[in-house]
Amino acid sequence: MIPVTGIGCTSDWVKKCMEYEVEGARPRGRPKKTWREIVEKDCQACGLNREDAMDRCRWMKQIRED
C-alpha cells in the first residue's frame, strides 16, 4: 500500500475499510478492480501525482484541462 503523508491516522475507519481482507474463496474469473486501482489509473491519465493532491489550485487546474 502507498502511504499518504499528513492525512488521517492509523486507526481511521477509512484506512481500515481500504485495507480490509475478505475471508473465503474467491469467485471464478478476473478479479474486480479496486477503488485505488481506478484512482491511480485516472491520475496517470491526467498526469497527476500525490503531491498535486495537496495543492488544490494545481489539482483543479489539471482536472479541468482534461
C-alpha positions in Angstrom: 0.0 0.0 0.0 1.2 3.5 -0.8 1.4 5.6 2.3 -0.3 9.0 2.3 1.6 11.5 4.5 -0.2 14.0 6.6 -3.7 12.6 6.1 -5.6 10.6 8.8 -4.2 8.3 11.3 -3.7 4.5 11.6 -7.0 4.0 13.5 -9.0 5.8 10.9 -12.1 3.8 9.7 -11.5 4.7 6.1 -8.0 3.2 6.2 -9.4 0.1 7.8 -12.0 -0.2 5.0 -9.4 0.2 2.3 -7.1 -2.5 3.8 -9.9 -4.9 4.8 -9.2 -8.5 3.6 -12.3 -10.6 2.8 -12.2 -14.2 4.0 -13.3 -17.1 2.0 -12.8 -18.4 -1.6 -12.7 -16.0 -4.5 -15.2 -16.4 -7.3 -14.1 -17.6 -10.7 -12.9 -15.2 -13.4 -11.0 -11.9 -13.4 -10.9 -10.1 -10.0 -12.8 -6.8 -9.8 -10.7 -3.6 -9.9 -10.3 -1.8 -6.6 -11.1 1.8 -6.0 -7.4 2.5 -5.5 -6.5 1.0 -8.9 -9.1 3.1 -10.7 -8.0 6.3 -8.9 -4.3 5.6 -9.8 -5.2 5.0 -13.4 -7.2 8.2 -13.6 -4.4 10.2 -12.0 -1.9 8.8 -14.5 -4.2 9.7 -17.4 -4.4 13.3 -16.1 -0.6 13.5 -15.3 -1.3 13.9 -11.5 0.5 12.6 -8.5 0.1 12.7 -4.7 1.9 16.0 -4.3 -0.6 17.6 -6.7 -3.4 16.5 -4.5 -2.0 18.7 -1.7 -2.0 21.8 -3.9 -5.7 22.5 -4.5 -5.1 25.1 -7.2 -2.9 22.8 -9.3 -5.2 19.9 -8.8 -8.3 21.8 -10.0 -6.3 23.3 -13.0 -5.2 19.8 -14.1 -8.6 18.3 -13.7 -10.3 21.0 -15.8 -7.8 20.8 -18.6 -8.8 17.2 -19.5 
